Amino acid sequence: MLQITNLSKTYPNGVQALKNVSLNISNGMFGLLGPNGAGKSTLMRTIATLQDADSGSIMFGDINVLQQKAELRKVLGYLPQEFGVYPKVSAEEMLHYIARLKGVYNDKERRELVKALLEQVNLYQHRTKYLGGYSGGMKQRFGIAQALIGNPKLIIVDEPTAGLDPAERLRFNNLLSEIGENIIVILSTHIVDDVNELCNDLAIIANGKVMQQGNPETLVETIQHKLWIKKVKKDEVAEYQANYKVILSKLSAGAVVVYVLSDEDPGNGFVAERATLEDIYFSNIT
Ligand code: ADP
């Protein structure tokens, strides 16, 4: 269990990136969903012991993360947002190098580990290629391979599918979904579908604050039968925003569809719409 309590962080430039963030995360895939600038990377880097908070605490089992950084690092696998690779090193060489750094000194054991990892992330046939020649999706799968070295109990992946094409994204998400259920995997992303497909628990974060946490279906259920839509003209949107709780306005064939939350049927030409996780997301960030 990862227990984050009242975590706050203000950067020297005055930006308050985390405001009293509290989250309890248990085994399985956890989605941290929020728009750019919400504070996701700040939170991920703090859990990964790469930066300090101003106040608050993080416990991972018995490990006091902010104080016992070396202990946490032993059980952590981390795929950062900007995952730089050495361009003129092959995937195989790099994994050997990282495995040695992580203490896998026995040659035979390390060779078996590297081979198993390359097979797991589907890069075995490309193992001797330079990392500099890898596509975005291959780099991210390599990133997962290096994060898996050392049998981590906590894996953090920060915006892994941003910039991947749909096929690469599918492949990457399939790989993530195969990582054991007996560890915590935190997926930080602004892509609602990634969380919908992969996570049994999620938190929505906006402006440094946790807005909601829960199971995706349970969260969606809270606004089911309360979502209404109407096609309006572009220049009418502001008027609707003033008079209704508009969570989203979507372009549709030159017109705009406004999405409104209301316990009662708002009348006035609105029709009921089935709610999805995307509606929960937008209701929390607008
Ligand atoms: P996200 O990962 O959700 O996009 P970040 O944690 O990167 O959010 O950023 C949260 C806020 O903190 C943003 O306003 C960002 O500009 C700011 N920020 C992030 N890193 C720094 C930094 N090193 N110095 C100053 N401000 C920062």
Residues whose N, C-alpha, C, O or C-beta is under 5 A from the ligand:
A	BS01	ADP	Y11 N13 V15 A17 P35 N36 G37 A38 G39 K40 S41 T42
